[in-house]
Amino acid sequence: MPIETGKMVDLVHGLLDRSVFSDQAFYQQELEKIFTRAWLWIGHESLVPNPNDFFSTYMGEDPVILTRDAHGNLHAMLNMCRHRGNRVVRADDGNAKNFMCTYHGWTYSSDGGKLVSVPGLQEAYYGELDVEHLGLIEVAQLDTYAGFIFATWDPEAPSLEDYLGDMRWYTDTWFNRREGGLELVGPMKWVIPTNWKMPADNFAGDNYHVSITHRSASIAQARVRGQPAGAPANTGQVSAFNRRTFGIGVNGHSTSGRMAELGEEAPQFSSDSILRQYRQGIQAEMERRLGPTQVRFTPIVGTIFPNASFLLSSNTVRIWNPRGPYSTEVWSFVAVERAAAEAIKKATRLASLLQFGISGMFEQDDMDNWNACVAAGKSLTARRFPQRIDMGIGHEIKHEIMPGMVEPGSSNEVVQRAFYARWEEFMTTSSWADIPLAPQTAQYEGTATFRS
């Protein structure tokens, strides 16, 4: 039966019951209703570049082996031996033609997980084992977008292209802006005592917190660089962004970014002069690949529902792996452009690690806030008062250029409402037939395609 969330998520008034972050029953339903049906980002082609490469990843709490077989085809299989359930791959990544279970020696190929060897097949099983149908369990669907690999367990799920919908118009402006696309370094992994939805909705586009949460880190960074720290921040002023910053929601995916005026130089959010010069140097290629309209948009941060996020200013992409109502395993990659010079790649990695990473200055600000917000769900008194995501409610617009539901201004919670509206749709339905998809309306004027 669908879980009853009518009193948990109030999208009319922009309220969230704190139980959605703390209740074990809700969490279990998320694993079953979201993480087995949604398209999940599980890796990137640069992580398995060669024949027989593999990368160990997750879909929710399900361990998954991502492989590239000897013919160059991608596969994703449940990391579970069909005999007793032992994991057949223990390494984070590597290169192997076959995977042998360390318990009884059942061996599977990287080519879709075919069962290729069973000790005692004739003596113990009398040749009666149905070897052909006992391979590793493959995902129902696997597809790629701009080098990013997605998979779903649900054979009835829509295509990845339809699932992403018009969100691609925004992510193209980073993921697809250069020939060759991105390559990922990492991941760094750590566990934080928060619910996976808290960082996912923050990365969806919470610009409101920037001038407060990151104030001390910004001052320290400015002093080291010999720069002025800027005017004092307050709740009515988000100094890092201007009035042409927007929050956008599409099919539960969300982003925040800046749309430049015609003839205006594209905005940059990197404080590294080398990276700013690099961005200026690739402008012509970006205009060719994206076209004159799309190239004017610069994403700041975003989340692809349910648990994949990106932050352009620090060149980081994330997977928020759920590990319980109060636990999230963060996988953080640094994204560098394949065509960039090595000096640019090095500067990108360094800038990313200093700001956002397990020891990044800004990272620790965020983690402390997320942990405390979710921990409030343990308080009997706090549970009586909902979280608020009502900022700017009723002021959403249809933009003349940008697709999706748009809210002008740097501070808004249209992205959070889009995220939790999608969450509720998954949690209260039993099949994809009952989950709406907005029709694709975005216009693409450049040479970039969905897969490259």
C-alpha positions, -999 to 999 in steps of 0.1 A, spaced: 0 0 0 13 35 -7 26 53 24 3 81 36 22 114 33 -7 138 31 2 153 65 40 149 60 44 172 30 23 203 26 33 219 -7 4 244 -6 19 261 25 55 249 21 58 228 52 76 195 59 70 172 89 103 164 105 95 127 104 104 126 67 140 130 78 139 108 109 114 80 106 127 45 99 95 34 82 97 64 58 134 55 51 125 19 43 98 30 19 122 54 2 145 25 -6 117 5 -20 97 32 -38 124 57 -49 157 39 -52 143 9 -70 123 30 -95 142 62 -102 171 65 -126 202 67 -104 236 81 -113 260 52 -106 293 63 -122 310 79 -152 325 65 -184 359 79 -173 359 56 -143 358 25 -165 377 36 -196 392 3 -207 379 -32 -216 372 -53 -184 375 -22 -161 351 -23 -132 339 2 -105 320 -7 -73 291 16 -67 256 16 -51 220 21 -60 205 31 -27 218 4 -3 222 -22 -31 259 -28 -40 264 -27 -77 293 -36 -101 297 -13 -130 317 -29 -158 330 -23 -193 332 -56 -211 358 -67 -236 337 -53 -264 334 -19 -248 298 -23 -236 287 -11 -202 269 -33 -177 257 -29 -141 249 -59 -119 240 -65 -83 271 -74 -64 257 -106 -50 266 -142 -57 235 -162 -67 246 -191 -45 246 -177 -9 246 -140 -15 282 -132 -8 297 -102 -26 317 -112 -56 337 -80 -58 354 -65 -28 377 -40 -45 366 -4 -52 378 -6 -88 402 -25 -110 404 -46 -142 392 -82 -143 377 -104 -170 359 -125 -143 348 -121 -107 351 -151 -84 330 -154 -51 355 -160 -23 330 -183 -5 325 -213 -29 342 -201 -60 313 -194 -83 327 -172 -110 310 -146 -132 321 -127 -163 323 -89 -166 302 -93 -198 268 -90 -181 277 -113 -151 273 -146 -169 280 -176 -146 311 -191 -162 324 -216 -136 309 -236 -107 332 -259 -87 318 -294 -86 292 -287 -113 292 -324 -124 301 -341 -91 281 -320 -66 252 -308 -88 252 -338 -112 252 -314 -141 217 -303 -132 224 -267 -122 206 -241 -144 238 -222 -151 224 -202 -179 198 -184 -156 221 -180 -125 242 -151 -137 245 -119 -117 213 -98 -116 215 -70 -141 198 -37 -138 166 -33 -158 179 -3 -178 212 14 -183 220 45 -203 244 74 -204 241 112 -206 273 132 -214 294 104 -200 274 100 -168 261 65 -164 226 60 -150 206 28 -142 173 18 -128 159 -15 -115 124 -7 -130 118 -20 -165 87 3 -167 107 34 -160 107 60 -188 138 66 -209 167 84 -192 162 113 -217 126 117 -207 135 113 -170 160 141 -172 137 162 -194 145 198 -196 170 195 -168 195 187 -196 193 223 -209 209 234 -176 234 205 -170 246 207 -206 261 241 -197 288 223 -177 287 186 -184 285 191 -222 302 224 -229 335 209 -244 344 182 -268 354 151 -248 333 161 -218 344 155 -182 365 130 -165 361 123 -128 388 120 -101 379 101 -69 357 95 -51 365 107 -17 341 89 8 329 98 42 299 93 64 278 121 80 250 118 106 223 133 84 195 122 62 203 119 25 176 144 15 191 173 35 223 177 14 203 168 -18 179 196 -12 207 220 -2 226 213 -35 193 217 -54 198 254 -49 199 269 -14 215 302 -21 199 317 10 225 301 34 256 312 16 262 346 32 255 333 67 268 297 68 300 304 49 307 339 63 337 329 85 352 307 58 348 335 32 365 361 56 394 337 63 399 329 26 398 366 17 425 374 43 448 348 30 445 362 -5 448 398 7 413 407 -5 386 427 12 361 404 30 331 424 17 301 440 34 286 423 65 260 398 56 225 397 69 194 377 63 181 401 37 212 401 16 229 373 -3 259 391 -16 274 362 -36 246 364 -62 227 391 -80 191 397 -91 196 377 -123 201 345 -104 172 320 -107 160 288 -90 146 262 -114 127 229 -109 121 203 -136 106 169 -128 120 170 -93 155 179 -106 166 214 -96 193 239 -102 202 275 -94 222 296 -118 227 330 -134 213 340 -168 235 367 -184 219 395 -204 225 396 -242 261 409 -248 270 405 -212 301 385 -202 292 351 -189 292 350 -151 319 331 -132 319 318 -97 355 307 -94 378 327 -72 409 312 -89 423 335 -115 438 307 -136 404 289 -138 387 322 -146 411 327 -175 405 292 -186 367 297 -187 372 328 -209 395 309 -232 369 282 -240 340 307 -246 341 302 -284 339 264 -281 311 267 -256 291 289 -279 295 264 -307 284 235 -286 256 251 -267 244 278 -290 239 316 -284 211 312 -258 221 283 -237 256 295 -233 243 326 -214 233 304 -185 259 295 -158 248 268 -132 259 273 -96 246 242 -80 220 215 -88 205 181 -79 193 154 -103 166 136 -83 170 118 -61 206 118 -49 231 131 -75 244 167 -71 269 191 -86 286 223 -77 303 241 -106 322 267 -84 343 238 -69 340 214 -98 325 187 -77 298 161 -84 283 140 -56 263 109 -48 245 110 -15 242 73 -6 215 66 19 226 46 50 197 51 73 175 80 85 204 96 103 233 85 80 246 94 46 277 81 28 290 110 7 309 101 -25 326 133 -38 343 135 -72 364 163 -87 353 168 -123 379 181 -148 374 186 -185 392 160 -206 404 185 -231 419 208 -205 456 212 -201 472 194 -172 479 227 -154 442 235 -155 433 200 -142 457 204 -113 444 238 -104 408 225 -106 416 196 -83 434 218 -58 406 245 -57 380 218 -53 397 201 -24 403 233 -5 367 244 -6 345 213 -8 358 179 2 361 160 35 384 187 49 372 216 28 366 249 45 330 253 32 321 216 34 324 216 72 301 246 75 274 227 56 278 193 73 274 209 107 241 225 97 226 195 80 234 172 109 218 196 134 186 201 113 180 164 109 189 157 146 160 180 155 137 151 145 148 132 176 133 159 198 97 152 209 90 190 211 107 199 178 87 173 160 56 193 167 69 221 145 75 216 107 104 226 86 95 255 63 102 256 26 77 284 17 101 311 7 88 328 -25 58 305 -27 33 317 -53 59 337 -72 70 310 -95 69 319 -132 74 305 -167 105 322 -180 105 334 -216 138 315 -223 146 290 -195 125 258 -193 108 245 -161 93 263 -132 114 293 -125 116 317 -95 135 349 -100 159 362 -73 188 345 -56 169 335 -25 139 312 -29 128 277 -21 111 268 -54 138 241 -58 131 225 -25 94 224 -32 101 208 -66 123 182 -49 98 173 -22 69 173 -47 87 146 -66 95 128 -34 58 127 -25 49 115 -60 72 85 -57 62 77 -22 25 78 -28 23 58 -61 29 22 -69 41 24 -105 55 48 -131 21 51 -147 11 74 -119 42 96 -119 39 126 -142 67 137 -165 67 173 -178 70 174 -216 103 184 -230 102 220 -243 139 231 -243 154 242 -276 190 231 -284 209 254 -309 244 240 -306 262 208 -317 262 190 -283 241 159 -282 225 139 -254 254 114 -251 283 136 -261 
